Structure formats: C-alpha cells, structure tokens
C-alpha cells in the first residue's frame, strides 16, 4: 500500500505553457528537484522537475510553482 504524501505546492502554468502544462494548471505537486542547467538563458528563473499525484514528472520554471497554498478540502 502506498503511503499518503502531503502536497508541497500548486503548479500554475505561468511560464510553462504547453498542452500538458495547461491541462495540469492548478494541480498540487508532491516532490520537486532543482536542476542545474549548463547554460541558463539570461533572465530565466531556475528550472525544477516536479511530481504530480499520478507519479508523472514535469520540467517547470520557478515562476510556475506556488508553494504553501494547499489547504484541506472540507
């Protein structure tokens, strides 16, 4: 049985605007890793990979991440 994990934030498709990102806009994410880029374009925010509840990972920019916005549903 898989353990229940707490969401660490919400993904918002602000910078990452492909079809998958738009479909996942507003979904919570449960794991994240900051990635080191060999060459980060000037003015770009840090790159992360985040994991959604279904186990899928997505590459996103920091501007797409809203941490600490999870509240319980009543």
N, C-alpha and C positions, 0 to 999 in steps of 0.2 A: 504494500500500500504506500502510495506517495505521500510525503508529509505536506501539510499545508504551509505555504510560504506567504509572507506579508509583502504586499506591493511596496516598492520604494519610490514610485512616482508615476506620472502620467505622460504618455507620449503625445505631443501635439505636432502635427505636420506643418511646421512654420517654414523650415528651410528644405527639409527632405520632402519633395512634392511628387514622387512617382505614384503610380496607381496603388501599390501595396501600402505605401505610407498614408495616402489619403483614406484607404479602407480601414487602417488601424488608428486613425486620429481619435484621440480621447481614450484609448485603451491603457490600462496600467501595465507597467513593466516590473519585473521581479528580480532581474540581475543585470549588471552592467559592468563593462570593462572599458577603460580609456585606452585608445590605441595610439601608438606612436607612428607618425607619418614621416617618411623620408623627406618629403617636401610638402609643407603646408602652405597653400596659396595665401598670399598676403590678405589680411583682413578676415580670414576664415577662423571660426571658432573650433575648439578641439573636437576630434572625432571619437565617437563611442560606438560600441556594439551593445545592444540591449536585448533582453529576452522577455518575450510575452508569455502569458499563462499557458498557451498551447505548445510552448517549447521552441517556437521559431525565434531566430535571431535576426536583427536588422541593424545596418550601419546608419547612424544618425549624427547630426551635429549637435553640439551642446545647446543651441537655441531651441531644439525640439523637445528638450527634457524639462519637465516641471516636477521638481521633487517636493515631497511633503504635502501633496494635495489629495491624498487618499483619505476618505472618511468612510465609516461603515454605513451600509445601506440598511435602513430600517423598514 
